[in-house]
Amino acid sequence: MRFPVLALSLALSAAPALAQQQAQPAQPGLGQRTQTPEALFQEMSSETPEQEMARLIQAASTYPLGTIENPVRVGGPEGERAYLARLSCADGTPLRVGTRGDAGQGGFGSVAAAYAVACGGTTRRIVFDMYHEGHVENGAPAGFIIR
């Protein structure tokens, strides 16, 4: 008598899991297409990397240089240091450079870094995007000059 009750209870406990498994749509198998090639190409950008960068530079230039929206473009941490070495306060006096910190995602889509920079009694933050190998920035943020 015990066996039929146990079998019935096991069958009833498995029923919800079986119903849920049958309700889920079948996933495509490995190697099967999930969309047509035409749909895939429509999702891709028709811009070349150079065109995309030109568009990003144009959009960023509407913001002040050295902000998160328009970070100073340099090549690596050494580019950041080289740029800061050429930067002076507006009156030509040397600036004081503070520590480097994370600034979040910059206007060019990559992680940006920021330095606290002091001239006289004023401290400002200058944001850098170090993923522009070979680029040398010749502009200066407002209130600074390039030597």
C-alpha positions as CSV (number, residue, x, y, z in Angstrom):
1,M,0.0,0.0,0.0
2,R,2.9,2.3,0.7
3,F,4.4,2.1,-2.8
4,P,1.4,3.5,-4.7
5,V,1.1,6.5,-2.4
6,L,4.8,7.2,-2.7
7,A,4.7,6.9,-6.5
8,L,1.7,9.2,-6.7
9,S,3.3,11.8,-4.5
10,L,6.5,11.8,-6.6
11,A,4.5,12.2,-9.8
12,L,2.6,15.2,-8.4
13,S,5.8,16.9,-7.1
14,A,7.4,16.6,-10.6
15,A,4.4,17.9,-12.5
16,P,5.1,21.7,-12.0
17,A,8.7,21.3,-13.1
18,L,7.7,19.4,-16.2
19,A,5.0,22.0,-17.0
20,Q,7.5,24.8,-16.6
21,Q,10.0,23.0,-18.8
22,Q,7.5,22.6,-21.6
23,A,6.3,26.2,-21.4
24,Q,9.8,27.6,-22.2
25,P,10.5,28.3,-25.8
26,A,13.2,26.1,-27.3
27,Q,16.7,27.7,-27.5
28,P,18.5,27.5,-30.8
29,G,21.2,24.9,-30.9
30,L,24.8,25.7,-31.1
31,G,25.7,26.9,-34.6
32,Q,22.1,27.7,-35.5
33,R,21.3,31.3,-36.6
34,T,19.4,33.5,-34.2
35,Q,18.8,36.2,-36.9
36,T,19.4,36.7,-40.6
37,P,22.7,38.1,-41.9
38,E,20.7,41.1,-43.2
39,A,19.3,41.9,-39.7
40,L,22.8,41.5,-38.2
41,F,24.3,44.0,-40.8
42,Q,21.6,46.5,-40.1
43,E,22.6,46.6,-36.4
44,M,26.2,47.3,-37.3
45,S,27.5,50.9,-37.8
46,S,28.5,51.9,-41.3
47,E,31.1,54.3,-39.9
48,T,34.8,53.5,-40.2
49,P,36.8,53.9,-36.9
50,E,38.2,57.1,-38.3
51,Q,34.8,58.5,-39.0
52,E,33.5,57.5,-35.6
53,M,36.4,59.3,-33.9
54,A,35.9,62.4,-36.0
55,R,32.3,62.4,-34.9
56,L,33.2,61.9,-31.2
57,I,35.8,64.7,-31.4
58,Q,33.3,67.1,-33.0
59,A,30.7,66.3,-30.3
60,A,33.3,66.7,-27.5
61,S,34.5,70.0,-28.8
62,T,31.3,71.7,-27.7
63,Y,32.4,71.2,-24.1
64,P,35.4,72.8,-22.3
65,L,38.7,70.9,-22.7
66,G,39.7,68.9,-19.7
67,T,36.1,68.0,-18.6
68,I,34.6,64.6,-18.6
69,E,32.7,65.4,-21.7
70,N,35.9,66.6,-23.5
71,P,38.9,65.0,-21.8
72,V,42.4,65.9,-22.9
73,R,43.4,63.2,-25.3
74,V,46.9,61.7,-24.6
75,G,48.8,58.5,-25.2
76,G,49.0,56.5,-21.9
77,P,50.0,57.7,-18.4
78,E,53.3,59.1,-19.8
79,G,51.2,61.3,-22.1
80,E,49.3,62.6,-19.1
81,R,52.5,63.4,-17.4
82,A,54.1,65.0,-20.5
83,Y,51.0,67.2,-21.0
84,L,50.9,68.3,-17.3
85,A,54.7,69.1,-17.6
86,R,53.8,71.6,-20.5
87,L,50.9,73.1,-18.7
88,S,51.2,76.3,-16.6
89,C,48.9,78.6,-14.8
90,A,47.5,81.5,-16.8
91,D,50.1,83.9,-15.4
92,G,52.9,81.5,-16.4
93,T,53.7,80.3,-13.0
94,P,54.1,76.5,-12.4
95,L,51.1,74.6,-11.3
96,R,50.8,72.1,-8.5
97,V,49.7,68.7,-9.6
98,G,47.7,66.5,-7.1
99,T,46.9,62.8,-7.2
100,R,45.5,60.9,-10.1
101,G,42.0,59.4,-9.7
102,D,39.3,57.7,-11.7
103,A,36.9,60.0,-13.4
104,G,34.4,57.5,-15.0
105,Q,33.5,57.1,-18.6
106,G,34.7,60.1,-20.7
107,G,33.3,61.7,-23.8
108,F,35.1,59.2,-26.1
109,G,33.6,56.1,-24.4
110,S,36.6,55.0,-22.5
111,V,37.6,55.2,-18.9
112,A,39.0,58.6,-18.0
113,A,41.4,59.8,-15.3
114,A,41.5,63.1,-13.5
115,Y,44.2,65.1,-11.7
116,A,43.6,67.9,-9.2
117,V,45.6,70.9,-10.4
118,A,46.2,74.0,-8.4
119,C,47.1,77.5,-9.5
120,G,47.4,80.0,-6.6
121,G,44.5,79.3,-4.3
122,T,42.3,77.6,-6.9
123,T,42.2,73.9,-7.5
124,R,40.6,72.4,-10.6
125,R,40.2,69.0,-12.0
126,I,41.6,68.1,-15.4
127,V,40.3,65.0,-17.0
128,F,42.4,62.8,-19.4
129,D,41.6,60.0,-21.9
130,M,44.9,58.1,-22.2
131,Y,43.7,55.9,-25.1
132,H,44.8,58.1,-27.9
133,E,48.3,56.9,-28.8
134,G,50.3,59.3,-30.8
135,H,48.0,62.3,-30.2
136,V,49.6,65.4,-28.7
137,E,47.2,67.9,-27.4
138,N,48.2,71.5,-28.0
139,G,45.2,73.2,-26.5
140,A,44.9,74.2,-22.8
141,P,41.9,74.2,-20.5
142,A,40.5,77.6,-19.7
143,G,42.7,79.3,-17.1
144,F,45.9,77.5,-18.2
145,I,48.5,77.9,-20.9
146,I,50.7,75.4,-22.7
147,R,54.4,76.1,-22.7
